[in-house]
Amino acid sequence: MAAAACSDQAVSIRGDFGQARFRVAVADDPAERAQGLMNVESMPVMEGMFFIYERPQSPQFWMRNTLIPLDMLFAAPDGTITRIHREAIPLDETPIPGGEGVQMVLEVNGGMAERLGISVGDQMQHPSFGIDAVWPCE
């Protein structure tokens, strides 16, 4: 994708399925990450929330006060999707582990990953992925 397509407000994903682009709200500080998509009653189809951490870690999510089912796409610092949690259950407080070495997480409407064919190993593009990204912004 050209440099103009790389935006702080969008995450692109490419893989065997082709490409998809989600308009995102960015959560890059502790308060924004803690709030997440709590109390959101609906979300447009190709939108989501993009969680950015300062360094790779093993994040855990839950669905407390989250009213819509979500797919969670966990990514390594280079933008490779390392895990997908599909159809997280609204209001469920069971921890959802992201695995080790995760620096970014994209939450989208539940079922979108399957509908689009997104899978582990696919690649994300966003300005927050550094120069070592598998699909860098130009």
N, C-alpha and C positions, 0 to 999 in steps of 0.2 A: 504494500500500500504506500502511496505517496505521503510525503511529510504533512501535507494539508489534511490528510485523513486521520492523523495522529492527534488526539485531543485529550485533555484531562477529563473531559466529560464522556468519554467513550472507551469501551474495551472491545477490541476485535479478537475473534478466535478463528483459527484455521486448522484444518485437519482433513482427513479423507473425505469428510462430508462436504467440504467446500469452505466457505467463510460465513461468519455471522458477526454482526456488530450490535452491541448493546449500549444504549445511552445510560450513564451511571451517575449516581450520587457517590462522592468519595468520602469514606470514613477513614481519616488518617491520624486521628488523635484518640486518646483513651476514652474521652467522653462520647465522641461520635461513634466509635466502635461499640461501646457499651449500649448505646441507644439503638444502633442498627435499624432494622425495619420494624421495631416494636410499634404496635398500634396502627400500622398501615393497613387500611381495609381492602385496598386493591392496588395493583401495579400494572401499567401498560405492558403489553406483550414483550417488546424488545427493550425493556428497561431493567435496571437492577441496582445493586449497591456493591461498591468495590472497596474492600477493606485492605488497607496498606499498613504493614508493620515496619518498624525501623530496621529490623534484622530478622533473619530466618528463625522460626520457632515452631512449637507444637501447639497451635491454637485449638481451643475447644469452643464450640458454639452450642447454643440451646435455643429453644423457641418460646421462651417465656414472653408473654404479652405479644407474640407474633401471631397475627390473625390469618395469614395466607400461607399455603404450602410453598416451600422453597427448595430449589436445587442449589447446592453449595459446591463450587468448583475451586479446589485448593491448588495453588500454584507455587512452584519453586521460584527462587530469585531470578532465574533466566526466562520465566514465563511458561515453562512446561507444566501442564496440568498433571498433578501427581495423584489426585483422588477426587472422586465425585460422590457426594452424598445426595441421593435423589429423593425428592418428595418428603422433605422434613415436615413433620406433623405439627400443625398449628397448636400453640400453647403447651407443647410437650417440653418438659424440663430435663429430659434425658440428655446427658452430654453427648455432643457429636464431635468426635476427635478428627482433627485435620491431618494427623500424621506429622512426622518430623520434617524439618527443613522448609516449612511453608512461610512465605513472606507476603503473599497476596491471596485474597479470597473474593470470588465473585458470587454474589447471591442473585439468582434470577427466579422467575416464577417456576413453581414445581412442575415438572414434566418437560420443561424446555430442552434440557440436555438430551433427553431421549428423543423428543420430537425432531430436533435438529441433527441428531447423530453425533453429538459431541462426546468424546471419550478421553480416557486417561492417555497422556502422550500428546494430545493436541496442544497447540501453542496459543498463548495470549499475547496481545500487543497493547501497550499503554505506555505513556511517557515515564511512568514510575519504574519500569524495568530498565536496568542500566545498560551500559555498552556491551555487556556480556549476554544480552538477551538473545534467544534463539530467533526472534522476529523483532529486531530493533526498529524503533522509530527512526526515520531518516532525517 
